[in-house]
Amino acid sequence: MTLRTPEFETETCTRCGGTGHFSYNQITGTRCFKCEGSKVTYTKRGLAAHAFAKSLREVAIEDVKIGTRVYWGRGGRCTVSKMERASAGYSRKDKETGEWIPIFHWEVYGQKDFMTTKHDGEIVRLGWTTEMVDAVNEYQANLTKAGKPRKRKVKANG
């Protein structure tokens, strides 16, 4: 099974002309800062679809279910096999009431005994599902060039 991901609409970078390079500096060399060396940037439609996709994938850690594929940070990912909520051993003061509220954390377990800790309310990204990819592709197909929703729906390609 091949994992499908949405293809966001892009265009050739207007700063570097699609080379990925611009003026030289000693820290980053000639990498273009607009496209970060990728040679392309999102169109307004692609940018709006990317923001929509981000909103679909981000959830609070307490809303994650067993069996869900989650991603966080730089390359951290796993399929959740077990989650436990425990006291973090410290608390925070509520700004409105002045009461001390205990902080809880989630121990998230994945394959091969992988474990990470996330605090209540912390956001993680879900892995792509076919339904998410279809929703993003349909959303992008129903945007104007300016990245605004069309008045009439258009059927997505693919």
QUIBELWO-V961080 format. One record per pair of residues at least 12 apart in sequence whose C-alpha atoms are under 6 Angstrom apart, sorted by the first residue. I is the first residue (numbers start at 1). GAP is how many residues later the second one is. Records with the same first field share a line. If there is no record, write none. Layout:
# QUIBELWO-V961080
I = GAP / GAP
This chain:
# QUIBELWO-V961080
5 = 128
6 = 127
8 = 38
9 = 33 / 34 / 37
10 = 31 / 32 / 33
11 = 29 / 30
12 = 28
13 = 26 / 27 / 28
18 = 21
19 = 20
20 = 12 / 17 / 18 / 19
44 = 102 / 103
45 = 100 / 102
48 = 99
49 = 91
53 = 83
57 = 68 / 69
58 = 66 / 67
59 = 64 / 65
60 = 61 / 62 / 63
61 = 61 / 62
66 = 14 / 15
67 = 12 / 13 / 14
68 = 12
69 = 57 / 58
70 = 55 / 56 / 57
71 = 54
72 = 52
78 = 32
79 = 31
80 = 29 / 30
81 = 28 / 29
82 = 27
83 = 24 / 25
84 = 22 / 23
85 = 20 / 21
86 = 18 / 19
87 = 17
88 = 15 / 16 / 17
91 = 12
104 = 16
105 = 13 / 14 / 15
106 = 12 / 13
138 = 18
141 = 15
142 = 12
